[in-house]
Amino acid sequence: MVDPFGDLAARYALAVDRRDPSALAALFAPDGCVVLPEALGGTTLADWPQLVDTVRRFDRTRHVVHQQVVDVSGGTATGETYGEAHHLYRRDGQLRDTFLVLRYLDEFVGDDGRWWFSRRQLVVDWRSDVRLA
């Protein structure tokens, strides 16, 4: 049996890495949004092409989902999803990686066994930037 919440988080990571706004939109309720922290602009986004544009400046990205805890209450749920993200780019001819250790504070809405994100708030616990060999 597929964990619907873990599947949503994994599909979100995949949609961002593939720069696919349509796939992102399919994961969210009609009034759903993503809230970025101040360090990343501090904006609330519900425009999926605009969200994809936040990662287009990188050569590649890789978002990985780790553990997730979800509490369900009827047709809504809240959760916290741990993950990490690599953002590869070039500076002065060198390949670099901005690496984020992150969490999402998630809110979900569901109907008839199907769930969507209603809100994802990104929290960056720490970040590093390194030159790759």
N, C-alpha and C positions, 0 to 999 in steps of 0.2 A: 504494500500500500504506500502510495506517495504521500509524504508530508506536505500538505498544501502550503504551509507557511514557508518551509524550507525551499520548496519549489519556486515560490514567488521570489524569494531572495536570490536564488541562483539564477533565475531568468532575468532578474533586474541586472545582475552583474554581467551576464552575457549580452544583454541589450546595450548596456553602456559600452562594453568593449567592442561590440560590432557597430556602434554608432547608429543604432536602429530606433528612431523615435516612434515608429508604429508599434514595435514590440514593447517599448516602454509604456506607451499609452494603454495597451491591452492589459497591463498589470495593475492599473489604477482605476479607482472609482471615478465617475465623471467629474467630481469636484476634488479629486485627489491632488496632492502636491508633495514636493520635496523641499525641505528647509535646509539651506546651506549655512555653515557657521560663519561668523564674522571674518575669520582668516581666509575664507574662500568666497567672499563677497557678501555674506549675510543676507542673501535674498531667498524669497520663497518662489519656487518655480512650479508652474503647472503647464508650461509650454514645452512639450517634449523635444522639439527640435532645438530649442534654446538650451535645455539641459544637456543634450548631446554636444552642442557647441562648446560647452565648458571643458570638454576633453579633446576636442578636435585639434587643439594646438600641440598635442603630444603626438609623437610618432606612433606609439602603441600604448595601450593600457592593459592591465591585468588585474581584475577585481576577484578576490577569493573570499568565499563565505565560510566562516567557522561555526561556532556554536550559536544557537538561537534558543531563547526561552519565550514562550507565548502563553498568555492567560486569556481564555475565551470566556465571554459573558454574553450568551445569546447570540445575536447577530453582529456583535462587535468583538474585537480582541485587541490586546496591546502586547507588545513584545520588545525584546532587545536582541539585536543581531550583531555579532562580532565579525570583523573581517579585516582585510588588509588590501591595499591597492598600490600597484606599481604604475608609475607614469614615466615612460621613457621619452627623452627629448635630447636634442643636441645643443651644446653650448661651446663656442670656440672650437668647433670640430670634434669635440669629445661627446660620446654617448653618456648620458646621465640618467639617474633614476630618482625621482621623488617618490619616496615610500611612505605611505600613511598607514598607521595602525588606527583603526576606526571602529565605531559602533553606529548603528542606526537605532533610534528610538522609534519604533513602528506602531502605527495604528492601522487596523484592518476593519473592513466591513464584509459581511458575508450574506449569502442567500442560497438556500437549497444546496448546501455543501460546497459552494464555490466561494472563494475569498479573493479580495482585491486590497491593495494598499489604499488607505484613505490619506495617510500622512507618513512621510519618512523624514525624520530629523537626523541629519548627519552630525556626529560628534567625532572630532579628530582628537585622539588621546595623545599621539605624538607623531612627529614626522621627521624624516631625514632625507638628505639629498646627497647622493654619492656618484662618483665617476665610475663607470663600468669599464672593465678591461677591454 
